[in-house]
Amino acid sequence: MAETREPDTRVRFPWLRLSPATVPGRLATATVAAALLLAALALPVTRWLLWRWESNPVLRGRLLAEDSGCFNCHFGFSRAEIPNPGSRWGSVPRFGAGNAMMYVESRAEIEEFIRFGATRAWLDDAKAAARLASQHLRMPPYGDRLDDREIADLVSFVAAVERLPSANDPDDEGRTLARDHGCLACHGIDGSGGLPNLGSLGGFIPGFRGRNFEDMVRDRTEFREWVLDGTNSRLESNPVIRYFWKRQTIAMPAYRDRLDSEQVDSLWQWVSSLDESRERKPSGA
């Protein structure tokens, strides 16, 4: 006798072979998969935008110095200056070595070195010009290779790495604190940012100058929270930000036991002076 089967009351979905009961779960899975796909596509775009927003003269100058060959002579991987027989001091000056005052006294003279290969005063002096001509390595002029903005960015980078005071920063206390406590090792030369941080949203550590800083630090109160606690409660409530914070390689340390209130205020004053266009927002705004 033939076996009697219960009628199949399922509504068929030939393209999925699913019953109505399984559709919501599969739709949820598909939604999550689509969201992950969109996130994967959006991440490179997000990182590109964040990098553009990080842009500032010192960071652009550093990258331009690398691309233009400046580091070939002025970096010194062994932290020793390259010998230069025939030159006034016998070597090529290294960025950050602290001897910039032997070559330049102002940003204007840095620009002359970049444009002409030496200051105008040296070029106009017969003895100095003869010495330049006889030295083994000679600074090439970049005036015909770089435009005015690129030269201005290089000047900003060199002035920052040589610790020349900024026109907006007559008080150097905040900068000194940032250097003494290792802030610039992560946040870049004079807070220019752009140093790598694997796993972070942008792929780098933001500095104190670009638009990313304005998004992360709205006012003095948030700046104090960042410095003292190493975090920001407003951003921490965002699940996307929190996801990347948990996975980034380098995290902001807390300085509550290392800096007092006046020192944090000095840091804020210096950071606020780095960008003339930045609006000074009142505390708690």
LINBEL-V318541 format. One line per field, one symbol per residue. psi: psi as a letter, one per 40 degrees, with the letter a starting at -180 (. if undefined). A space follows every 50 residues. Layout:
psi=???
This chain:
psi=hihhiiiheihhgdedfiiddedddddddddddddddddddddddddddd dddehidddddddddddeededdedgdeeiihigheideeihhhheeefd eedieidddddddddeeiiddddehddddddddeidhhhihedediiddd dddddddddddefhiidegdheddddddddeededdeihffeaeiighei deeihiaedaddddddhdadddddddddeeahddddehddddddddeidh ihihfdedhiddddddddddddedhdehhhhihe.
